[in-house]
């Protein structure tokens, strides 16, 4: 499954149709909701294990904030880690810089 994902992803990127945001962990599913002032990404862990999924965006992510509240966390890079418990999900608001 991971090999197919890698192959299909490489072909899509070469054709200019790659994902706006990508995840390195095949047990994590992502859904991106794009907005005018930032995006929201939903990350779901389909595994019975705790994971840290690394998300990589096309542009620099200035900060990440849980949509349920809390302070924004400075990122300042294209990639950042998202820790997820077993069968857990999180919705994050992304701000770009």
N, CA, C and O of each residue as an XYZ file, in Angstrom:
388
protein
N       0.827     -1.189      0.000
C       0.000      0.000      0.000
C       0.871      1.253      0.000
O       0.593      2.199     -0.737
N       1.916      1.269      0.813
C       2.797      2.425      0.887
C       3.532      2.640     -0.436
O       3.734      3.781     -0.853
N       3.930      1.559     -1.093
C       4.626      1.669     -2.370
C       3.708      2.273     -3.434
O       4.130      3.141     -4.199
N       2.461      1.819     -3.485
C       1.507      2.378     -4.456
C       1.276      3.858     -4.204
O       1.198      4.653     -5.140
N       1.168      4.221     -2.938
C       0.967      5.627     -2.588
C       2.151      6.463     -3.055
O       1.973      7.569     -3.566
N       3.348      5.939     -2.881
C       4.565      6.642     -3.302
C       4.606      6.792     -4.819
O       4.906      7.870     -5.334
N       4.304      5.709     -5.530
C       4.336      5.735     -6.995
C       3.284      6.694     -7.539
O       3.598      7.552     -8.364
N       2.037      6.559     -7.085
C       0.966      7.439     -7.569
C       1.243      8.901     -7.212
O       0.974      9.798     -8.010
N       1.776      9.137     -6.020
C       2.109     10.500     -5.613
C       3.186     11.110     -6.490
O       3.102     12.284     -6.851
N       4.206     10.319     -6.839
C       5.281     10.801     -7.711
C       4.757     11.147     -9.098
O       5.135     12.168     -9.672
N       3.893     10.303     -9.630
C       3.311     10.552    -10.955
C       2.450     11.820    -10.918
O       2.537     12.654    -11.819
N       1.632     11.962     -9.893
C       0.769     13.150     -9.785
C       1.592     14.427     -9.665
O       1.285     15.424    -10.319
N       2.646     14.407     -8.827
C       3.494     15.600     -8.674
C       4.194     15.946     -9.984
O       4.299     17.120    -10.338
N       4.678     14.929    -10.710
C       5.354     15.166    -11.982
C       4.401     15.779    -13.005
O       4.826     16.531    -13.882
N       3.122     15.460    -12.891
C       2.117     16.004    -13.810
C       1.582     17.360    -13.341
O       0.728     17.952    -14.001
N       2.083     17.852    -12.200
C       1.611     19.135    -11.672
C       0.317     19.033    -10.913
O      -0.357     20.042    -10.704
N      -0.052     17.824    -10.488
C      -1.323     17.616     -9.782
C      -1.096     16.999     -8.404
O      -1.914     16.213     -7.925
N       0.008     17.359     -7.778
C       0.311     16.813     -6.458
C      -0.579     17.410     -5.392
O      -1.289     18.383     -5.645
N      -0.547     16.837     -4.199
C      -1.386     17.339     -3.107
C      -0.891     18.688     -2.584
O       0.304     18.981     -2.621
N      -1.816     19.491     -2.102
C      -1.471     20.773     -1.489
C      -0.782     20.517     -0.152
O       0.104     21.267      0.257
N      -1.200     19.453      0.519
C      -0.575     19.030      1.768
C      -0.481     17.512      1.745
O      -1.413     16.828      1.323
N       0.656     16.992      2.206
C       0.914     15.563      2.138
C       1.267     15.041      3.523
O       1.706     15.798      4.390
N       1.070     13.741      3.725
C       1.345     13.099      5.003
C       2.268     11.910      4.771
O       2.086     11.161      3.811
N       3.259     11.732      5.645
C       4.234     10.652      5.478
C       3.779      9.312      6.038
O       4.401      8.288      5.754
N       2.712      9.294      6.825
C       2.290      8.065      7.500
C       1.064      7.480      6.797
O       0.015      8.123      6.762
N       1.176      6.274      6.239
C       0.041      5.691      5.516
C      -1.153      5.343      6.403
O      -2.249      5.123      5.886
N      -0.973      5.286      7.721
C      -2.111      4.999      8.601
C      -2.902      6.260      8.937
O      -3.950      6.181      9.578
N      -2.410      7.419      8.509
C      -3.107      8.688      8.753
C      -3.801      9.138      7.473
O      -3.243      9.055      6.378
N      -5.014      9.610      7.637
C      -5.792     10.164      6.520
C      -5.918     11.657      6.747
O      -6.133     12.098      7.876
N      -5.786     12.441      5.685
C      -5.915     13.890      5.817
C      -6.994     14.403      4.872
O      -7.208     13.867      3.785
N      -7.661     15.450      5.318
C      -8.634     16.162      4.491
C      -8.351     17.647      4.671
O      -8.300     18.139      5.798
N      -8.171     18.352      3.581
C      -7.845     19.771      3.624
C      -9.043     20.593      3.176
O      -9.640     20.333      2.131
N      -9.385     21.592      3.987
C     -10.467     22.524      3.675
C      -9.824     23.897      3.522
O      -9.378     24.490      4.504
N      -9.775     24.400      2.294
C      -9.089     25.650      2.022
C     -10.014     26.839      2.219
O     -11.172     26.826      1.803
N      -9.468     27.877      2.869
C     -10.225     29.091      3.125
C      -9.505     30.318      2.617
O      -8.399     30.218      2.085
N     -10.116     31.463      2.776
C      -9.524     32.711      2.304
C      -8.370     33.177      3.179
O      -7.370     33.678      2.665
N      -8.493     33.020      4.502
C      -7.458     33.529      5.401
C      -6.610     32.412      6.018
O      -5.770     32.682      6.877
N      -6.814     31.202      5.604
C      -6.074     30.056      6.122
C      -6.833     28.787      5.799
O      -7.927     28.832      5.236
N      -6.262     27.677      6.150
C      -6.871     26.386      5.851
C      -7.124     25.609      7.137
O      -6.558     25.914      8.187
N      -7.978     24.607      7.036
C      -8.194     23.660      8.129
C      -7.870     22.280      7.586
O      -8.360     21.889      6.527
N      -7.043     21.545      8.314
C      -6.710     20.181      7.923
C      -7.193     19.237      9.018
O      -6.938     19.452     10.203
N      -7.887     18.202      8.602
C      -8.365     17.165      9.503
C      -7.424     15.980      9.342
O      -7.200     15.515      8.224
N      -6.871     15.486     10.448
C      -5.941     14.358     10.417
C      -6.537     13.236     11.260
O      -6.838     13.430     12.438
N      -6.708     12.058     10.652
C      -7.292     10.901     11.335
C      -6.269      9.773     11.387
O      -5.652      9.444     10.373
N      -6.090      9.189     12.548
C      -5.206      8.043     12.723
C      -6.064      6.779     12.678
O      -6.865      6.544     13.583
N      -5.904      5.973     11.643
C      -6.665      4.736     11.499
C      -5.975      3.559     12.171
O      -6.430      2.421     12.056
N      -4.878      3.827     12.871
C      -4.087      2.778     13.505
C      -4.469      2.624     14.977
O      -4.984      3.553     15.600
N      -4.208      1.441     15.517
C      -4.408      1.191     16.945
C      -3.172      1.607     17.750
O      -3.108      1.371     18.956
N      -2.203      2.221     17.089
C      -0.963      2.680     17.715
C      -0.911      4.204     17.734
O      -1.536      4.862     16.902
N      -0.167      4.760     18.682
C       0.105      6.192     18.696
C       1.094      6.504     17.579
O       2.071      5.778     17.395
N       0.849      7.569     16.838
C       1.737      7.960     15.739
C       2.050      9.446     15.820
O       1.371     10.202     16.514
N       3.081      9.848     15.104
C       3.340     11.257     14.826
C       3.419     11.375     13.315
O       4.400     10.961     12.699
N       2.384     11.940     12.729
C       2.323     12.107     11.277
C       3.004     13.419     10.909
O       2.729     14.457     11.511
N       3.884     13.370      9.931
C       4.530     14.583      9.442
C       3.765     15.076      8.225
O       3.664     14.379      7.215
N       3.224     16.291      8.334
C       2.504     16.918      7.230
C       3.453     17.875      6.521
O       4.201     18.609      7.167
N       3.421     17.865      5.201
C       4.264     18.747      4.406
C       3.370     19.534      3.458
O       2.621     18.955      2.670
N       3.455     20.862      3.540
C       2.634     21.751      2.720
C       3.444     22.286      1.546
O       4.673     22.231      1.553
N       2.748     22.803      0.544
C       3.411     23.413     -0.610
C       4.092     24.734     -0.245
O       5.062     25.138     -0.887
N       3.583     25.392      0.776
C       4.155     26.682      1.180
C       4.453     26.662      2.672
O       4.072     25.724      3.373
N       5.125     27.680      3.152
C       5.534     27.752      4.555
C       4.316     27.964      5.450
O       3.516     28.874      5.230
N       4.191     27.117      6.452
C       3.130     27.237      7.456
C       3.677     28.103      8.588
O       4.662     27.742      9.231
N       3.034     29.248      8.829
C       3.491     30.152      9.890
C       3.134     29.601     11.259
O       3.960     29.605     12.172
N       1.870     29.114     11.407
C       1.439     28.591     12.704
C       0.318     27.578     12.520
O      -0.351     27.528     11.489
N       0.142     26.774     13.562
C      -0.898     25.747     13.607
C      -1.657     25.916     14.910
O      -1.056     26.174     15.953
N      -2.994     25.770     14.854
C      -3.811     25.889     16.057
C      -4.937     24.863     16.010
O      -5.582     24.697     14.975
N      -5.173     24.183     17.112
C      -6.294     23.250     17.217
C      -7.584     24.057     17.116
O      -7.734     25.061     17.813
N      -8.515     23.640     16.266
C      -9.750     24.400     16.090
C     -10.619     24.391     17.340
O     -11.510     25.230     17.475
N     -10.375     23.453     18.258
C     -11.158     23.394     19.504
C     -10.680     24.413     20.523
O     -11.305     24.580     21.570
N      -9.576     25.102     20.230
C      -9.076     26.131     21.134
C      -7.612     25.925     21.445
O      -6.983     24.966     20.996
N      -7.091     26.842     22.218
C      -5.680     26.782     22.567
C      -4.895     27.815     21.795
O      -5.416     28.491     20.908
N      -3.637     27.920     22.151
C      -2.756     28.905     21.528
C      -2.190     28.364     20.220
O      -2.015     27.157     20.056
N      -1.912     29.265     19.305
C      -1.265     28.891     18.052
C       0.177     28.497     18.334
O       0.835     29.084     19.193
N       0.660     27.500     17.606
C       2.040     27.039     17.727
C       2.793     27.485     16.485
O       2.388     27.187     15.361
N       3.895     28.204     16.693
C       4.706     28.679     15.573
C       5.359     27.497     14.869
O       5.870     26.586     15.521
N       5.341     27.512     13.519
C       5.970     26.452     12.732
C       7.125     27.040     11.925
O       8.275     26.658     12.137
N       6.843     27.958     11.008
C       7.887     28.602     10.213
C       8.596     27.669      9.237
O       9.758     27.894      8.900
N       7.911     26.628      8.784
C       8.490     25.659      7.851
C       7.368     25.047      7.013
O       6.187     25.291      7.261
N       7.754     24.257      6.026
C       6.754     23.573      5.195
C       6.264     22.293      5.854
O       5.168     21.831      5.536
N       7.039     21.705      6.761
C       6.675     20.427      7.385
C       6.572     20.571      8.898
O       7.299     21.352      9.513
N       5.652     19.801      9.488
C       5.488     19.794     10.942
C       4.861     18.472     11.359
O       4.165     17.826     10.576
N       5.118     18.075     12.611
C       4.607     16.816     13.128
C       3.291     16.993     13.872
O       3.064     18.005     14.536
N       2.420     15.975     13.745
C       1.128     15.976     14.420
C       1.021     14.671     15.220
O       0.826     13.606     14.634
N       1.148     14.743     16.556
C       0.998     13.527     17.356
C      -0.473     13.143     17.484
O      -1.324     13.990     17.753
N      -0.760     11.861     17.290
C      -2.134     11.365     17.370
C      -2.166     10.059     18.141
O      -1.350      9.167     17.911
N      -3.118      9.958     19.057
C      -3.327      8.722     19.787
C      -3.973      7.679     18.893
O      -4.324      7.974     17.751
N      -4.136      6.459     19.398
C      -4.772      5.394     18.628
C      -6.192      5.783     18.200
O      -6.989      6.239     19.020
N      -6.496      5.604     16.931
C      -7.829      5.887     16.376
C      -8.324      7.291     16.711
O      -9.519      7.494     16.923
N      -7.423      8.244     16.758
C      -7.763      9.613     17.141
C      -7.820     10.514     15.908
O      -7.361     10.148     14.826
N      -8.390     11.688     16.099
C      -8.464     12.685     15.027
C      -8.242     14.073     15.616
O      -8.500     14.307     16.797
N      -7.769     14.978     14.792
C      -7.589     16.369     15.204
C      -7.861     17.261     13.995
O      -7.570     16.891     12.857
N      -8.418     18.433     14.257
C      -8.643     19.444     13.230
C      -7.763     20.635     13.557
O      -7.841     21.190     14.653
N      -6.928     21.028     12.610
C      -5.955     22.099     12.825
C      -6.178     23.236     11.845
O      -6.414     23.021     10.657
N      -6.098     24.464     12.375
C      -6.172     25.660     11.524
C      -4.732     26.048     11.154
O      -3.891     26.244     12.032
N      -4.461     26.157      9.853
C      -3.134     26.514      9.367
C      -3.122     27.959      8.914
O      -3.993     28.392      8.159
N      -2.127     28.706      9.381
C      -1.884     30.068      8.907
C      -0.573     30.049      8.146
O       0.380     29.386      8.553
N      -0.526     30.772      7.047
C       0.665     30.758      6.200
C       1.433     32.058      6.309
O       0.868     33.111      6.603
N       2.732     31.966      6.068
C       3.566     33.155      6.153
C       4.533     33.249      5.027
O       5.310     34.201      4.959
